[in-house]
Structures are given as structure tokens and as C-alpha cells.
Amino acid sequence: MKRLAAIAAFTTVTACFEPTLPAKLYACNADGTCPARYACDQAHGRPAVCCLPGVLPCPTLRNPDSTCPGGGGGDIWLRDRDGDGFGNPNEQVIRCDRPQGYAAKGTRPDCDDSQREVNPDTAEECNGIDDNCDGVIDEGLTNRELFVRDEDGDGYPELDGGVLACRAPPGTVRAAGAIADCAPFEASRHPDAGERCNNIDDDCDGSSLAARYADTQLVSEPVRFPCVVPNARGICVDGVLTCPTGAQPVCTALRGPSPEVCDGIDTDCDGALDNQPGCGGPTSLVGQANLRYGGGTVPGGTGLFDRCQKNRITVAGTNVGGRLTGTRTNSDVSLVWWAETTTDAGWDLSAENLRLLLSWSASGTNPNATRGLWGQAGTGAGQDGVHPVVYLCGEADTDLVRYRWERDTTSFQLNDTSFTGQLHLDPTQPDGGFVLGLGSGFDTRRVRRVEIQVRFLGTNYELNVRAPTGFVK
């Protein structure tokens, strides 16, 4: 009975085994398990087997006395997960024979057991990796460059000699063109950092005083400390941060308003682009507080064509706003009425499609018997000319653009009592008769005065410039 029980027990133990070729060895279950007290031995070059060390002959496992079936103490084997024949020194086992998935310890272990192409037998390549596991990256290659340490990862390194490599090793940046970090372990402090009101040199410029937060760099390099001025418009929105109190930074405007010009920018900070009078001149030339007026008679001949007329007036008339009155004392004269700005900036008259509207009433005494008060415009007879002539003047008398009325049928002539016309300042535009005259070429972006000239043949004159005389877009 005892013999039958023993046979039954052994049958129970071995019933789950699948016999293998070696005597008394049985294959492990599919999931790598064995019955109690048995070990699944991952034998090299044959199926994994269940065995009892010291009782059954295990291919790789040692006996309880740490000896192998042949009497030796076994060898050290390293885990070789990438199968390149070199093992990981951090995963070691002692076995009588090489287990499956392990490599001999040898003299040169694997430095990266996850990449088959990285092992002691691999040739070094220029890739920023220690391919041959000798502890040096990219050694002996000719196309390396210098990389230096960037401990805090802010892009600014310690210029400490560095290492030659083909790619940036972890924690380094390219040395070429690098700027040294003044705080290598603080990512918030580096040469391109925004300065803060904290009594610390945040941007590594050498100044740590809060009072010097707005140092010379804020003038020479304002882009490094930009901000938007609250509630400002146009160019006045651009500001830089300053520390006037040494506590919270304040956005201080870089520029104040300036007179408007035709540049597509709101230079006077009123929220509108290229508004008049700075761009396009005043909309009205009559009775304006920011204009001054004058006029009188000028002699004919040389000077009518190549200069402005204000300083050629020989007998001044009385000019109140747009009303010019006076007396002719010379036989060959023209009347000139002028209005000019009282500011230094002048007017930019380069705006596209800009026009000058002209309107006045006129009267006089003792007209010429055949030529009236104003002459026969456009004929050239008897020293008559075209009427009117308009001058746009700059600082000097010779800074001018001169326009003249061209058509006989619509120009001011004889005893006319009123005139209304429209002048396109772009001579390529259809304008009903105005064309450029002699003296043209002055830059119309800096006009200070408008002059209107007409020929006069009577004795007493009155020229009353009226609305809507002015510039329109």
C-alpha cells in the first residue's frame, strides 16, 4: 500500500510536465511555471526545464551547496536584452551554464542594453552617443564642435572649457556665439531676461541697484524691456519698464506726440491716422487762429516764376483774415494774398488725391479800358498772364511749388467779381486746368505757406478769400 501511495504521489507531481529529451528533465509550463519546490531553469539552447537543484541535473542552476553538477562554482553572466552579445553589468547572475538572454561577463560590458547597435564592438559615429562604450562621446572624429554646460537650462552656459562632440550632450549648449550666464543655477536670470524691481541683476548687465533698473540699456536697447502704456494711442503706446519707486515696474512712454505727417502712423497720438492739418494741410485757410495772414502788391517781371512772393511785396495791403484791401501805386503789379502756419512743423501735402479748394470775391476801381481790372487771362497780351497762380512755399523763398491756372474760359479775368476752383496737387490728376509752373520741385511734405497771386490793373482793390478755401482729401 505504501508503494502504491508513493507511485500515486509521483504521478501527481509529474502529471503537468512535458518530458524532454534529457533523462528525468521535464519542460516548464507554457507560462514558465513549475510545481512546488521545482524551479524553471531557463537553459541556454534548449527548452526551459523544471528541476530540483542537487536532485535533478539542472543545466544552469547551482546545487544548494553553490556548486555545479561538474563540481565548479559557476560563472557570472550579464543580462543581454538587446541581443548584441554584450550584457548589462547591473543585471548579473551566477549560473553553471549561460542562461538564455544572457552574455558572458567578459572585460567590456554593454553601456546601453536597449540599443543593439551600441556595444564595445561598434565603431564610434558622430551622433552625440558613446557608440563603443568606452566612456567617451564622439572621440577621435574630425567634425566635432565645442559644447559647454548649461546647468539651469536657460540657454546661457558657463564658459568653462566644455566638451567636443557632434551633438549637444545633455545639459549643454553650443559654445559658438554663446553668452556667459551670470547665474548658472537660476533659470530666471540670464542676459536676455526681463529686469525686475527686486534689487537683483536679472539681466546680467552688471547693475543690481533697483534705482538703476532703467539704466542706459533702456535708452539704447528699449526692445529688451518693452511694455504698452495704458490708455495711450498711436506712437505713444510704446513704452519701457522702469522702477521709479524700486517696487513695482511702471510702463513709461518712449515717445510723446508729434505733429502729424503723411506716413501711415498716428504720430500725434489722437487715435486717427494722418489727420489734418499735419497731413494734408488745414481744411480752412480763412480766419484761423493758428494762421497768420498778409498780402499786397508785388512788381512784375523777374521773380514771379522762381520764388515765393511774400518777401517781394513792395506795398502791403490791409489783410484781416481772408480780406485783403489796398491801392496800386505801380503800373506793372500783381496782388498776392498769403496765409501761413504759426507752428514750426508745417504741413505735409503729399497725401494721395489731395486738393486745394479756392473761392473769393473781388472788386476794384478804375479798370483798364480794354483789359478790365484783372487783364485777359491766358492771352499773354499787354503783360497779362494766367489767373490765379498758387504758390506752396517752404522756409526759403526758393522752396516752392508753383501752380497756374491754364484755361481761358474758366480763369479769373477782366472784371470778374468772384472765383471758385479746385486744384489737384498731384499734376497727373485731372484738375480742370491747374498745371505745374516754373520753380517746381520743392518737397511738398514741408509746406509752411500758401500764396495766391492775380494780376491787377485798377487803382483800389479788395480781395475777399472765403470758405470753403482750404485743403481736402
Beta strands, then each sheet from edge to edge (+ up, - down):
strand 1: 18-19
strand 2: 26-27
strand 3: 39-41
strand 4: 49-51
strand 5: 75-79
strand 6: 88-95
strand 7: 102-104
strand 8: 145-149
strand 9: 163-165
strand 10: 172-174
strand 11: 226-228
strand 12: 238-242
strand 13: 250-253
strand 14: 291-299
strand 15: 315-316
strand 16: 318-320
strand 17: 323-327
strand 18: 333-341
strand 19: 355-364
strand 20: 389-393
strand 21: 400-405
strand 22: 418-424
strand 23: 434-436
strand 24: 449-456
strand 25: 460-465
strand 26: 470-472
sheet 1: 1+ 2- 4+ 3-
sheet 2: 6+ 5- 7+
sheet 3: 9+ 8- 10+
sheet 4: 11+ 12- 13+
sheet 5: 15+ 14- 18+ 24- 20+ 21- 23+
sheet 6: 16+ 17- 25+ 19- 22+
sheet 7: 16+ 17- 25+ 19- 26+
end
